[in-house]
C-alpha cells in the first residue's frame, strides 16, 4: 500500500511540475534607462508548451512601483502605447514581447536601470502558475528613420 501511495504522489508531483512549465520564457531583458527616466520596459519570448491557451495576467518587480502589460497600436499616423488586460499565449505557440509591440511597462522605478544590472521579475499566468526571473538590463538602441 505504501508503495502505491508513493507512486501516486510521484505521479501527482510530475503532473504539477508539467503544469508549472506550461510557459517557458526565453531571452528576457530590461531596457536600460536614460538619466531621469521614470520608466523602463521588459521584453521576452514566451512559449506555451501546453495544449491550452495560457495568458500572462500580471507581473511585478521590487525595482518598480507598478508593472503594466502594454501593446503599441497605430492611431492614424501616431503610434500609441495601450495597456492590455492580458497577453495570450496560444497552445503550442510563441509570443514575443519586443520594442514597438507587446511589452511589460515598468513605472515609478526605484533606481535607474544601468546596463549590466539585473532585475528580479515575477510573472503570473492565468493557469495560476508563477515564474520568478532574473532579467539582465541591456542598452536598447532605437532605429531612426530618415525621410528625405
C-alpha positions in Angstrom: 0.0 0.0 0.0 2.8 2.4 0.9 4.5 1.9 -2.5 1.2 2.6 -4.3 0.8 5.9 -2.4 4.4 6.8 -3.1 3.9 6.1 -6.8 0.7 8.1 -6.9 2.3 11.0 -5.1 5.3 11.0 -7.5 2.9 10.9 -10.5 1.0 13.8 -9.0 4.2 15.7 -8.4 5.3 15.2 -12.0 1.9 16.4 -13.2 2.2 19.5 -11.1 5.7 20.2 -12.5 4.4 19.8 -16.0 1.7 22.3 -15.3 4.2 24.8 -13.9 6.2 24.5 -17.1 3.2 25.3 -19.4 5.0 28.6 -20.3 8.7 28.8 -20.8 10.4 32.2 -21.0 13.5 32.9 -23.1 15.7 35.9 -23.9 14.1 38.2 -21.3 15.8 41.6 -20.8 15.0 45.0 -19.3 15.7 48.3 -21.2 18.4 50.4 -19.6 17.1 53.9 -18.7 18.4 57.3 -19.7 19.1 59.7 -16.9 16.0 60.8 -15.0 13.7 58.4 -16.9 10.8 57.3 -14.6 10.0 54.2 -16.7 11.5 51.2 -18.4 10.3 48.1 -20.3 10.9 44.4 -20.2 10.9 42.2 -23.3 11.0 38.4 -23.8 9.7 35.4 -25.7 7.1 33.2 -24.1 6.5 29.6 -25.4 3.3 27.7 -24.5 4.2 24.0 -24.2 0.6 23.0 -23.1 -2.5 22.1 -25.1 -4.5 25.1 -23.8 -4.1 28.9 -24.2 -2.4 30.4 -21.2 -2.3 34.2 -20.6 0.2 36.4 -18.8 -2.2 38.3 -16.4 0.2 40.3 -14.3 3.9 41.0 -13.4 5.7 42.6 -10.5 9.2 43.6 -9.5 10.7 45.3 -6.4 12.5 47.6 -8.9 9.3 49.4 -9.9 6.2 50.7 -8.2 3.9 49.3 -10.9 4.2 47.0 -13.9 1.6 47.0 -16.7 1.1 44.8 -19.7 1.2 47.0 -22.8 0.9 46.9 -26.6 1.7 49.5 -29.3 -1.1 50.5 -31.8 -1.2 52.8 -34.8 -3.9 55.5 -34.3 -3.9 57.3 -37.6 -0.3 58.3 -38.2 0.6 58.1 -34.5 2.0 55.1 -32.7 0.4 54.9 -29.2 1.0 52.7 -26.2 -2.0 51.0 -24.7 -2.4 48.9 -21.5 -3.9 45.4 -22.1 -5.7 43.2 -19.6 -3.7 40.1 -20.5 -1.2 38.7 -23.1 -2.5 35.4 -24.5 0.0 32.7 -25.5 -2.0 30.1 -27.6 -1.4 26.4 -27.1 1.8 25.3 -28.7 2.7 28.8 -29.9 5.2 31.5 -29.1 4.5 35.2 -28.3 7.3 37.7 -28.5 7.4 40.9 -26.3 9.5 43.3 -28.2 10.1 47.0 -28.7 7.3 48.5 -30.8 4.9 45.7 -29.8 3.8 43.8 -26.7 5.9 44.6 -23.6 5.9 45.0 -19.8 6.0 48.6 -18.8 7.6 49.5 -15.5 6.6 52.7 -13.7 8.0 54.5 -10.7 11.4 53.0 -10.8 13.2 52.7 -7.5 16.5 53.4 -9.4 17.6 53.9 -12.9 18.4 50.7 -14.8 22.1 50.5 -15.9 23.4 48.1 -18.5 24.8 45.0 -16.8 22.5 45.1 -13.8 19.7 42.6 -13.1 16.1 43.0 -12.3 14.0 40.4 -10.3 10.7 39.8 -12.0 7.6 37.7 -11.1 5.2 36.7 -13.9 1.7 35.5 -13.0 -0.3 33.4 -15.5 -4.0 32.6 -16.0 -3.4 28.9 -15.0 -2.3 30.0 -11.5 1.4 29.4 -12.2 4.1 32.0 -11.4 7.6 32.3 -12.6 10.5 34.1 -10.9 13.0 35.5 -13.3 16.3 37.4 -13.0 16.3 39.7 -16.0 19.5 41.3 -17.3 19.5 45.1 -18.2 20.6 45.8 -21.7 21.1 49.1 -23.6 18.5 49.2 -26.4 19.1 51.5 -29.4 16.1 52.8 -31.3 16.4 52.8 -35.0 15.8 56.2 -36.5 14.0 56.6 -39.8 15.3 59.3 -42.2 12.9 61.0 -44.6 14.4 63.0 -47.4 
